[in-house]
Amino acid sequence: MKSKVPSLISISPEASIALGNFTLAITEAVSEKEIYNKLAENLPKILQADRGSVTLITENKDEFEVFSLQGPEGMLSIGKYFSVDNSLAGLAVQQEKTIISKLNADRIEIDAQQLYQQDLLSIMNSPLQFSDRIIGTVNIGSYKENAYDSTSLELLTLVSTLVSNYLERQHLLEQAQIGVKQYKTYSKQLESLNHVAEELCAATNESEVFSIITRSASHIISAQRISYCVPNYKDKCFEIRSVFSENEVMKSATVDMENSALQFVLQSGSPQFFENLAVTNFTDHLILSKNGLCSGWSVPVRVKGEIVGLLNAASNVKINERAQQLGVIKMLSGIMGVTLSRVNLQEQLEHQACYDTLTGLPNRHQFNQRMELAITQDNPIPFTLLFIDLDRFKVVNDTMGHDVGDELLCRVTQRINQQIRKEDFAARHGGDEFVVLLLNKQSKAIADITSARIIKALKEPFQIDEHSIFIGASIGISYFPEHSKNSEELLKYADIAMYHAKKQGKSSFKLYSSRLSDKIHCRQKLETLLRLAVKNEELHLVFQPQINEDGVFAIEALLRWEDPELGVISADEFIPIAEESLLIEEITHWVINQSLQMIARLRLICPSVYVAVNISAKNCLYPEKLKHCILTGLNDANLPGSALELEVTENVFLQNVHNTNKLFKDLGHYGIRFAIDDFGTGYSSLTYLLNLPLNTLKIDRSFIQDIHCNKIKLGVVKGILVIAKSLSMNCLAEGVEIEAQKQCLEELGCNRFQGYYFSKPLREKDFLLYLKSDLLQKS
């Protein structure tokens, strides 16, 4: 089984720190046993684990021995044995990969049964490799169900691979120590080798590793030239990354693969000693030979089992103890491979800390550092901050799935980068938000131009799979130092400007001003007061009748708020705030319960009347919660589903239509009705009308005003009535205020009305009087 480096893993900062500490701990380990103990000790800190262990395959290869353990002893304590066959650890060895298992009473595997008896419910087993063979497994377990996922699996695989590399390093160092004892003449060599290993522990990048190896190797072996080369398959050559030579003879930084000794060693995959460079007939050897070098070694350097380069040495004297010298170089290449593996992992973690793993852009952390640097430098240059928020991205993500959403973010990144200059700095701020720093004195002059270009670029359709996706962007702009000399305030101001750009119609940009902050503060004050109003039960309901030829057949519940300080606050003003602050869910549940209790009392005198309640499109994002609230409210009021009608506006179509359709159909089975409110003013689409189980179209009041004297409005209403009739739906006219409007609607065939002509919205007590009066008139 070949070890493979997992792709970048998205892990928590705590896990990253624990992984770094573990790497340092096993670097300092002086024995194989200590490596295992460090592994078992640190596993629960890296991954969610209540138990961590290392099991090693015995010599007869049919049993595991529990070699190291962190957590409860139980039946699988240190020194205990269990069969490789019929065990989860054995399954990981057999499949040569990390596996996740759920534990329950039905599991037949030996270790699964014993761990389940210790109340463990989740387990992962990862094979532990040494010198191209599997020697055991790394295991973690949790008392929680479904504790592990694909990220956990990749992380445990990474830990196992890291341990395997350090086992090989430890083995090499132990071999070196044995060599010291067996060959006293090589004591200085091995001492230098250990010194190199210590130096490499401090290396932080590949360049340092190459420099240490090539500089130090000349002190370890009898060689006048040391080099490290990596294969470049695209250009069919080897790149010389580092070289140490008393008299460099290679004039080029590359060596052609064709007819080269390097290619021969790469293909063989094994260390090679060339006793006489003059007779090998390899082109690179002939060059070395002509310049006085007579013998040489080439040894593959492996990282995670794969050859990443070749460590080469050449001497100008005949080598007598070539096997011993080759062994030293092999040890050197092994230490180098382990170090490169560790450096690569460290670079991955550092990259992850500074860059967004999806788009490759700098992340919020690096952006904040870059902006702070621009502010605090000596004689700072003015710059401009653009805060970009995508329009309609959430709809795409919810309706088409996260894979399409992720690809869309990558395409957006490409388009933003195409619209800014090389000296500008773009980053992903989080979710569907991006930020750009325009870094020069002319930034104010080009801010509008750049913003307009970005908006135009993002308006163009994105073709992903078979989807043509249309989004947009709203951009807020702030200036340094004009608006602030504080990075947090600059970001906040650009965010405020973006918010107002979105409010004024989206796909636009807006420059920050103090007036915008005043609006935000006003909104924040309203949100605070609204939260208090909900908490203190200061909201109340009024009810407006819905009339047909027989009188009152239904009522609409309308929410009202009168604040002690600000007075009456319009629903058009506070409902959007409730939606944005997520108070809408609590408010909607209260309105439904209060309305159903009211209609239960009303049905004592008018048994067939029902109540219409407005619900927000935001409520439909959580269909199960809404369904539970409605059914609970009906049950508490002892009412059938026919006592309730739910009114939604057309922006519900912008949510996940499939989920909304399912919700409406589920509730429809209980007899609950559905109406489209303010029809014709939103995102009207006959497709949605056909797909959703709707009962009523409510014609918006804007079409009813002047209908008796405006032919255009008359035509629009007539068209709506035709649509409703063709779909077997009722039609109700809102905002009927005068007799002429009512007569005109009746002539068009509309016989359901609501408006001040019949009654203004009334409190429950006044509405009961109104209803009794209506019933008396009919009798």
C-alpha positions in Angstrom: 0.0 0.0 0.0 1.4 3.4 -1.0 0.8 6.3 1.3 -0.9 9.3 -0.3 -1.1 12.8 1.0 -4.7 13.8 1.5 -5.9 17.0 -0.1 -6.1 20.1 2.0 -8.3 19.3 5.0 -10.6 21.9 6.5 -10.0 21.4 10.3 -10.5 23.5 13.3 -7.7 25.8 14.7 -7.6 23.6 17.9 -7.1 20.4 15.8 -4.4 22.2 13.7 -2.6 23.2 16.9 -2.9 19.7 18.3 -1.6 18.2 15.1 1.4 20.6 15.2 2.1 19.7 18.8 1.9 16.0 17.9 4.3 16.5 15.0 6.8 18.1 17.4 6.3 15.4 20.0 7.1 12.5 17.6 10.0 14.5 16.2 11.6 14.4 19.7 10.7 10.7 20.2 13.7 8.4 20.7 12.1 5.1 20.2 9.3 3.3 18.3 7.4 2.7 21.5 7.6 6.4 22.4 6.1 7.3 19.0 3.2 4.9 19.7 2.7 6.3 23.1 2.7 9.9 21.8 0.3 8.9 19.1 -2.3 7.4 21.5 -1.8 10.3 23.9 -2.4 13.0 21.3 -5.1 11.4 19.1 -8.0 12.5 21.4 -6.7 16.1 21.1 -6.5 16.0 17.3 -9.8 14.2 16.7 -13.0 13.8 18.8 -12.1 10.6 20.7 -12.8 9.0 24.0 -10.3 6.3 23.3 -7.2 6.0 21.2 -5.0 3.0 20.6 -2.3 1.5 18.5 -2.5 -2.2 17.6 0.5 -4.1 16.0 0.3 -7.3 14.0 2.2 -10.1 15.6 4.9 -12.1 13.9 2.5 -14.9 12.9 0.3 -12.2 11.3 -2.9 -13.7 12.6 -3.3 -11.5 15.7 -3.2 -7.9 16.9 -1.5 -6.8 20.1 -2.8 -3.7 21.9 0.5 -1.9 22.1 -0.5 1.6 23.3 -3.7 3.0 24.7 -5.2 6.3 25.8 -8.6 6.1 27.5 -10.5 3.3 29.3 -8.8 -0.1 29.5 -11.8 -2.4 29.2 -11.3 -5.8 27.6 -8.9 -4.4 24.9 -6.2 -3.3 27.3 -2.5 -2.9 26.7 -0.9 -6.4 26.0 -4.2 -8.0 25.1 -4.5 -9.9 21.8 -7.3 -10.3 19.3 -7.7 -12.0 15.9 -6.9 -10.2 12.7 -9.8 -12.0 11.1 -13.3 -10.9 12.0 -12.2 -7.6 13.4 -12.6 -4.0 12.3 -8.9 -3.4 12.6 -8.3 -6.4 10.3 -10.8 -5.0 7.8 -8.8 -1.7 7.6 -5.6 -3.8 7.0 -7.3 -5.9 4.4 -8.7 -2.9 2.5 -5.5 -0.9 3.0 -7.5 2.3 3.9 -9.1 4.1 6.8 -12.6 3.0 7.6 -15.4 4.4 9.7 -17.7 2.1 11.6 -20.8 2.4 13.7 -21.0 0.2 16.7 -24.2 -1.6 17.9 -25.3 -4.8 19.4 -25.5 -6.5 16.0 -21.8 -6.1 15.1 -20.1 -9.5 14.8 -16.5 -8.3 14.8 -14.5 -9.2 17.9 -13.2 -5.7 18.6 -16.6 -4.1 17.7 -18.4 -6.3 20.3 -15.9 -5.6 23.1 -15.7 -1.8 22.4 -19.5 -1.6 22.2 -19.7 -3.2 25.7 -17.6 -0.2 26.8 -20.3 2.1 25.5 -18.4 3.2 22.4 -20.7 3.9 19.4 -18.3 5.2 16.7 -14.8 4.0 15.7 -12.2 4.6 13.0 -9.4 2.3 12.1 -6.4 3.4 9.9 -3.7 1.1 8.7 -0.1 1.8 9.9 2.5 1.3 7.3 6.3 0.7 7.6 8.7 0.1 4.7 5.9 -0.8 2.2 4.1 -3.2 4.6 1.3 -2.8 7.0 2.4 -3.4 10.6 -0.8 -2.5 12.5 -3.5 0.0 12.9 -4.3 3.4 14.6 -7.7 3.4 16.2 -10.0 6.0 17.8 -13.4 5.6 19.3 -16.2 7.8 20.6 -19.2 7.5 22.9 -21.2 9.5 20.4 -23.1 8.2 17.4 -22.0 9.3 13.9 -19.0 11.1 15.5 -16.8 10.8 12.4 -17.2 12.0 8.8 -15.1 12.2 5.6 -13.0 15.1 7.2 -12.3 12.9 10.2 -11.3 10.0 7.9 -8.9 12.2 5.9 -7.4 13.6 9.1 -6.8 10.2 10.7 -5.3 9.0 7.4 -3.0 12.0 7.5 -2.0 11.2 11.1 -1.3 7.5 10.3 0.8 8.5 7.3 2.8 11.0 9.4 3.4 8.3 12.0 4.5 5.9 9.3 7.1 8.4 8.0 8.5 9.0 11.5 8.7 5.3 12.2 10.8 5.0 9.1 12.9 8.0 10.3 13.2 6.4 13.7 14.2 3.1 12.1 16.8 4.9 10.0 18.2 6.7 13.1 18.3 3.4 15.0 20.1 1.9 12.0 22.5 4.7 12.2 23.1 4.1 15.9 23.8 0.4 15.2 26.2 1.5 12.4 28.1 3.6 15.0 28.5 0.5 17.2 29.4 -1.8 14.3 31.6 0.5 12.4 33.6 2.8 14.6 35.2 4.3 11.6 31.9 5.8 10.6 31.2 7.4 13.9 32.0 10.9 12.6 29.8 10.2 9.6 26.8 9.2 11.6 27.3 12.0 14.1 27.2 14.4 11.2 24.1 12.6 9.9 22.3 13.1 13.2 23.4 16.8 13.2 21.8 17.1 9.7 18.6 15.5 11.0 18.5 18.1 13.9 19.1 20.9 11.4 16.3 19.6 9.2 13.9 19.6 12.1 14.2 23.4 12.1 13.8 23.8 8.3 10.6 25.5 7.3 10.7 25.3 3.5 12.0 23.2 0.7 14.8 25.6 -0.2 16.2 25.3 3.4 16.0 21.5 3.2 17.9 21.4 -0.1 20.6 23.7 1.2 21.1 21.8 4.4 21.4 18.4 2.6 23.7 19.5 -0.2 25.9 21.5 2.2 26.2 18.8 4.9 26.5 15.8 2.7 30.0 16.7 1.7 31.0 16.3 5.3 29.4 12.9 5.7 30.6 11.1 2.6 33.7 11.4 0.4 32.2 13.5 -2.3 33.3 16.6 -4.1 29.8 17.2 -5.7 26.4 16.9 -4.1 23.2 17.7 -5.9 19.4 17.4 -5.6 17.3 17.1 -8.8 13.5 16.8 -9.3 11.8 15.4 -12.4 9.9 17.7 -14.8 7.8 15.4 -16.8 6.2 18.1 -18.9 9.6 19.4 -20.3 11.2 15.9 -20.1 14.1 17.1 -18.0 15.5 17.1 -14.4 15.7 20.5 -12.6 18.7 21.0 -10.4 17.2 22.5 -7.3 20.4 22.6 -5.2 24.1 21.8 -5.7 27.3 21.8 -3.7 30.5 21.5 -5.7 34.2 22.4 -5.3 34.2 23.2 -9.0 30.7 23.2 -10.6 30.8 21.6 -14.1 27.1 21.6 -15.0 26.5 24.8 -17.0 22.7 24.4 -17.2 20.1 24.3 -14.4 18.5 21.3 -16.1 19.5 17.8 -17.3 17.7 16.2 -20.3 15.9 13.0 -19.3 16.9 11.3 -22.5 20.0 9.1 -22.1 20.7 10.3 -18.5 21.7 8.3 -15.4 19.0 10.2 -13.5 16.3 8.8 -15.7 17.7 5.3 -15.3 17.6 5.7 -11.4 14.1 7.2 -11.5 12.8 4.3 -13.6 14.5 1.6 -11.5 13.2 3.2 -8.3 16.2 2.0 -6.3 19.6 3.4 -5.1 22.5 3.0 -7.6 26.2 3.1 -7.2 28.3 3.9 -10.4 31.9 2.7 -9.9 33.3 4.3 -13.0 31.4 7.3 -14.5 33.6 7.1 -17.6 32.2 3.8 -18.8 28.4 4.2 -18.1 27.7 6.0 -21.5 25.1 8.3 -19.8 25.4 11.9 -21.1 25.5 13.5 -17.6 28.1 11.0 -16.4 30.4 11.8 -19.3 30.3 15.5 -18.4 31.2 14.7 -14.8 33.9 12.3 -15.9 35.6 14.8 -18.2 35.9 17.1 -15.2 37.8 14.6 -13.0 34.9 12.9 -11.1 35.1 9.1 -11.3 32.5 7.5 -9.0 29.0 8.4 -8.0 25.7 7.5 -6.2 22.1 8.4 -7.0 19.4 7.7 -4.5 15.6 8.3 -4.9 14.0 10.6 -2.3 10.5 9.5 -1.4 7.6 11.5 0.2 4.6 9.3 1.1 6.0 6.5 -0.9 6.3 8.5 -4.1 9.7 9.5 -5.7 9.9 13.3 -5.6 13.6 13.7 -6.5 17.1 12.2 -6.6 19.9 12.9 -4.2 23.2 12.5 -6.1 26.9 12.4 -5.0 30.1 12.2 -7.1 33.7 11.6 -5.9 37.1 12.2 -7.6 38.6 9.2 -5.9 37.9 5.5 -6.1 35.4 4.3 -3.4 36.3 1.1 -1.7 33.5 0.8 0.9 30.7 1.7 -1.6 28.0 -0.3 0.1 28.5 1.5 3.4 28.7 4.9 1.7 25.5 4.0 -0.3 23.8 3.1 3.0 24.7 6.5 4.5 23.3 8.3 1.4 20.1 6.2 1.7 19.7 7.2 5.3 20.3 10.8 4.3 17.6 10.6 1.6 15.2 8.9 4.0 15.6 11.7 6.5 15.3 14.2 3.7 12.0 12.6 2.6 10.6 12.7 6.1 11.5 16.3 6.4 10.0 17.2 3.1 6.8 15.5 4.1 6.7 17.5 7.3 7.5 20.7 5.5 4.8 20.1 3.0 2.3 19.4 5.8 3.4 22.6 7.6 3.1 24.6 4.4 -0.4 23.2 3.8 -1.5 24.2 7.3 0.0 27.7 6.9 -1.7 28.0 3.5 -5.0 26.9 5.0 -4.6 29.5 7.7 -4.2 32.3 5.2 -6.1 31.2 2.1 -9.7 30.2 1.3 -9.6 26.5 0.4 -12.4 26.8 -2.1 -11.5 29.8 -4.2 -7.8 30.0 -3.5 -8.1 33.7 -2.6 -6.6 35.2 0.6 -9.1 34.7 3.5 -10.4 37.2 6.0 -7.5 36.8 8.3 -4.9 37.6 5.6 -7.1 40.4 4.3 -7.2 42.0 7.7 -3.4 41.8 8.0 -2.9 43.3 4.6 -5.3 46.2 5.3 -3.7 46.8 8.8 -0.2 46.9 7.1 -1.4 49.5 4.6 -2.7 51.7 7.4 0.2 51.4 9.8 3.1 51.8 7.4 5.2 55.0 7.4 3.5 57.6 5.2 0.5 55.4 4.4 -0.9 55.8 0.9 -4.7 56.4 0.6 -6.6 53.3 -0.5 -10.2 52.3 -1.3 -12.1 49.3 0.1 -14.8 47.5 -1.9 -17.2 45.3 0.0 -18.9 42.9 -2.5 -22.0 40.8 -1.7 -23.5 38.5 -4.3 -27.2 38.9 -5.2 -29.4 35.8 -5.4 -26.6 33.5 -4.5 -28.5 31.8 -1.7 -31.3 31.0 -4.1 -28.8 29.2 -6.4 -27.2 27.4 -3.4 -30.6 26.2 -2.0 -32.2 25.2 -5.3 -29.2 23.8 -7.3 -27.1 22.4 -4.5 -23.9 23.2 -2.8 -21.7 21.7 -5.5 -23.1 24.2 -8.1 -22.8 26.9 -5.4 -19.2 26.2 -4.8 -18.4 26.1 -8.5 -20.2 29.4 -8.9 -18.0 31.0 -6.2 -14.9 29.9 -8.0 -16.2 31.4 -11.3 -17.1 34.6 -9.5 -13.5 34.7 -8.1 -12.1 34.5 -11.6 -14.3 37.3 -12.9 -13.4 39.6 -10.0 -9.7 39.0 -10.5 -10.1 39.9 -14.2 -11.6 43.3 -13.3 -8.9 44.5 -10.9 -5.2 45.4 -11.4 -2.2 43.4 -10.3 -1.4 45.8 -7.4 -5.0 45.5 -6.0 -5.8 42.9 -3.3 -8.9 40.7 -3.4 -10.0 38.2 -0.7 -13.0 36.1 0.2 -14.5 37.6 3.3 -16.8 34.6 3.9 -19.9 33.0 2.4 -20.8 34.9 -0.7 -18.9 38.1 0.4 -15.7 39.3 -1.2 -13.5 42.4 -0.5 -11.0 44.3 -2.7 -8.4 46.8 -1.7 -7.5 49.3 -4.4 -4.0 50.2 -3.3 -2.8 53.5 -4.7 -3.4 57.3 -4.6 -5.8 57.1 -7.6 -8.0 54.5 -5.8 -10.8 57.0 -5.3 -10.8 57.9 -9.0 -11.1 54.3 -10.2 -13.4 53.0 -7.4 -16.6 53.7 -9.3 -15.1 52.3 -12.6 -13.9 49.1 -11.0 -17.2 48.6 -9.1 -19.2 49.1 -12.3 -16.9 46.6 -14.1 -17.3 44.0 -11.4 -21.1 44.4 -11.4 -21.2 44.2 -15.2 -19.0 41.1 -15.2 -21.1 39.3 -12.6 -24.4 40.1 -14.4 -23.3 38.0 -17.3 -24.7 34.4 -17.1 -22.6 31.6 -15.6 -22.8 28.3 -17.5 -22.4 25.5 -15.0 -23.2 22.0 -16.1 -26.5 22.4 -17.9 -27.5 25.5 -15.9 -27.4 29.1 -17.1 -27.2 31.0 -13.8 -27.9 34.7 -13.4 -26.8 36.5 -10.3 -25.4 40.0 -9.6 -23.5 41.9 -6.9 -24.0 44.8 -4.6 -20.9 46.8 -3.6 -20.2 49.2 -0.8 -17.2 51.6 -0.9 -15.2 53.2 1.9 -12.1 55.4 1.7 -8.9 55.5 3.8 -8.2 57.9 5.5 -11.2 60.0 4.6 -13.8 57.8 6.3 -11.6 56.3 9.0 -8.1 55.3 9.9 -9.3 52.2 11.6 -9.5 48.9 9.6 -12.6 47.6 11.4 -14.5 50.8 10.9 -13.5 50.9 7.2 -14.9 47.4 6.8 -18.0 48.3 8.7 -18.7 51.4 6.7 -18.2 49.6 3.4 -20.6 46.9 4.7 -23.2 49.6 5.5 -22.8 51.1 2.1 -23.2 47.7 0.5 -26.4 47.1 2.6 -27.9 50.3 1.2 -26.8 49.4 -2.4 -28.7 46.1 -2.0 -31.7 47.9 -0.6 -31.9 50.4 -3.4 -32.3 47.6 -6.0 -29.2 45.4 -6.1 -26.6 45.2 -8.8 -25.4 48.6 -7.9 -22.7 50.2 -5.8 -22.8 53.0 -3.1 -20.3 55.1 -1.4 -20.4 55.3 2.4 -21.6 58.5 4.1 -22.5 59.3 7.7 -26.2 59.5 6.6 -26.1 55.8 5.8 -24.9 55.1 9.4 -27.8 57.1 10.7 -30.2 54.8 8.8 -28.5 51.7 10.1 -28.7 53.0 13.6 -32.4 53.7 13.2 -32.9 50.2 11.9 -30.9 48.7 14.8 -33.0 50.8 17.2 -36.2 49.4 15.6 -34.9 45.9 15.9 -34.1 46.3 19.6 -37.5 47.8 20.2 -39.2 45.0 18.2 -37.4 42.3 20.3 -38.7 44.0 23.4 -42.1 44.3 22.0 -42.2 40.5 21.2 -40.8 39.7 24.7 -43.3 42.0 26.4 -46.2 41.0 24.2 -46.8 44.5 22.9 -47.8 43.3 19.5 -51.5 42.8 18.8 -53.8 41.5 16.1 -56.7 43.2 14.2 -59.1 41.5 11.9 -60.6 42.6 8.6 -63.6 40.8 7.1 -63.6 39.2 3.6 -67.0 39.5 2.0 -69.0 37.7 -0.7 -72.6 37.8 -1.8 -73.6 36.0 1.5 -71.7 38.3 3.8 -68.6 37.5 5.9 -67.0 34.2 4.9 -63.5 34.8 6.2 -61.3 37.2 8.1 -57.7 38.2 7.7 -55.5 38.5 10.7 -53.3 41.6 10.5 -50.4 42.4 12.9 -50.0 45.7 14.5 -47.3 47.4 16.7 -47.7 50.5 18.7 -44.5 51.4 20.6 -44.7 53.6 23.7 -41.9 55.9 22.4 -42.4 55.9 18.6 -46.1 55.4 18.4 -47.7 53.3 15.6 -45.1 51.6 13.4 -46.1 50.3 10.0 -45.9 46.6 9.3 -44.2 47.5 6.0 -41.4 48.9 8.2 -41.0 46.3 11.0 -41.8 43.0 9.1 -38.6 43.3 6.9 -36.6 43.8 10.1 -38.3 40.8 11.7 -37.3 38.7 8.6 -33.7 39.9 8.6 -33.3 39.4 12.3 -35.0 35.9 12.3 -37.7 37.2 14.7 -40.2 36.4 12.0 -40.4 32.7 13.1 -41.4 33.5 16.7 -43.8 36.2 15.5 -45.4 34.0 12.9 -46.0 31.2 15.4 -47.6 33.7 17.8 -49.9 35.1 15.1 -51.0 31.6 14.0 -51.8 30.5 17.6 -53.6 33.8 18.4 -55.6 33.7 15.1 -56.7 30.1 15.6 -57.8 30.8 19.1 -59.8 33.8 17.8 -61.5 31.8 15.0 -62.4 29.1 17.5 -64.4 31.6 19.5 -65.8 33.2 16.3 -67.1 29.8 15.0 -69.5 29.7 18.0 -71.6 32.2 16.2 -70.5 31.7 12.6 -69.4 28.0 12.2 -68.1 28.2 8.6 -65.8 31.3 8.9 -62.1 30.8 8.5 -59.0 33.0 9.2 -56.3 34.0 6.7 -52.8 34.4 8.1 -49.8 35.9 6.3 -46.6 33.9 6.4 -43.2 35.1 5.3 -41.1 33.4 2.6 -38.5 33.1 5.4 -40.9 30.7 7.2 -40.9 28.4 4.2 -37.2 27.9 4.6 -38.0 25.8 7.7 -41.0 23.8 6.5 -41.0 21.2 9.3 -41.0 23.8 12.0 -43.9 25.7 10.2 -45.8 22.5 9.7 -45.5 21.5 13.4 -46.6 25.0 14.5 -49.7 25.0 12.3 -50.8 21.5 13.2 -50.1 22.1 16.9 -52.1 25.3 16.8 -55.1 23.6 15.1 -55.0 20.8 17.6 -54.8 23.2 20.6 -57.8 25.2 19.2 -59.7 22.0 18.4 -60.1 23.2 14.8 -60.1 21.4 11.4 -57.6 22.5 8.7 -60.4 24.3 6.8 -60.4 26.9 9.5 -57.1 28.3 8.3 -55.9 29.9 5.1 -52.2 30.8 4.6 -51.4 33.8 2.6 -48.0 34.1 0.9 -46.5 36.8 -1.3 -44.9 35.9 -4.7 -41.4 36.2 -3.3 -41.9 32.7 -1.9 -41.1 31.6 -5.4 -37.5 32.8 -4.9 -37.0 30.1 -2.2 -36.7 26.4 -2.7 -39.9 25.8 -4.8 -39.6 22.0 -4.4 -39.7 22.2 -0.6 -42.4 24.9 -0.6 -44.5 22.7 -2.9 -44.1 19.7 -0.7 -45.0 21.8 2.4 -48.2 23.2 0.8 -49.3 19.7 -0.4 -48.6 18.2 3.0 -50.7 20.9 4.7 -53.3 20.7 2.0 -54.1 17.1 3.0 -55.4 18.6 6.3 -57.8 20.9 4.4 -55.7 24.1 4.9 -56.2 26.7 2.1 -53.5 28.8 0.4 -53.7 32.2 -1.2 -51.3 34.4 -3.1 -51.3 37.9 -1.6 -50.7 41.1 -3.6 -50.8 39.1 -6.9 -49.2 40.9 -9.9 -46.8 43.0 -7.9 -44.0 40.5 -7.4 -42.3 37.7 -9.4 -45.5 36.5 -11.2 -45.1 33.2 -13.1 -47.8 30.9 -14.4 -45.3 28.1 -13.9 -45.4 28.5 -10.1 -49.2 28.9 -10.1 -49.5 25.6 -11.9 -47.1 23.8 -9.6 -48.2 25.1 -6.2 -51.6 23.9 -4.7 -53.1 27.4 -4.5 -56.8 28.2 -3.8 -57.1 32.0 -4.0 -55.5 34.9 -5.9 -55.7 38.2 -4.0 -55.6 41.1 -6.5 -53.4 43.9 -5.1 -55.1 47.1 -4.0 -52.9 49.1 -6.5 -55.0 47.6 -9.3 -58.3 48.2 -7.6 -57.7 52.0 -7.1 -59.4 53.9 -10.0 -60.4 50.6 -11.7 -63.8 52.2 -12.4 -62.1 54.9 -14.5 -58.8 53.4 -15.6 -59.0 51.1 -18.6 -55.5 49.8 -18.2 -56.2 48.7 -14.6 -59.5 47.3 -15.7 -57.8 45.2 -18.4 -55.2 43.9 -15.9 -57.8 42.8 -13.4 -59.9 41.2 -16.1 -56.8 39.2 -17.2 -56.1 38.1 -13.6 -59.7 36.9 -13.3 -59.4 34.9 -16.5 -56.2 33.3 -15.2 -57.9 32.5 -11.8 -60.9 31.0 -13.5 -58.8 28.8 -15.9 -56.9 27.5 -12.9 -60.2 26.9 -10.9 -59.0 29.4 -8.3 -61.0 32.0 -6.3 -60.2 35.7 -6.8 -60.4 38.3 -4.0 -60.0 42.0 -4.6 -58.1 43.9 -1.8 -58.5 47.6 -1.0 -62.1 48.1 -2.1 -63.0 51.5 -0.7 -66.0 52.8 -2.7 -69.2 51.4 -4.2 -68.0 52.2 -7.8 -65.1 49.9 -7.4 -67.3 47.1 -6.0 -69.8 47.4 -8.9 -67.0 47.4 -11.5 -65.5 44.2 -10.0 -68.9 42.5 -9.9 -69.4 43.3 -13.5 -66.1 41.6 -14.3 -67.2 38.5 -12.3 -65.3 39.1 -9.1 -67.5 38.5 -6.1 -65.0 38.3 -3.2 -63.9 41.6 -1.6 -61.9 43.1 1.3 -61.4 46.8 2.1 -62.5 49.8 4.0 -65.8 50.0 2.0 -66.9 47.1 4.2 -64.9 47.5 7.4 -61.5 48.7 8.6 -59.4 46.2 10.6 -60.9 45.7 14.0 -59.8 44.5 17.4 -61.5 41.2 18.4 -64.2 42.8 20.6 -65.2 45.3 17.9 -65.1 42.6 15.3 -67.5 40.4 17.2 -70.0 43.4 17.3 -69.5 43.9 13.5 -70.1 40.2 12.8 -73.3 40.1 15.0 -74.6 43.2 13.2 -73.8 41.5 9.8 -75.7 38.3 10.9 -78.7 40.4 12.1 -78.9 42.2 8.7 -78.9 38.9 6.8 -81.6 37.4 9.1 
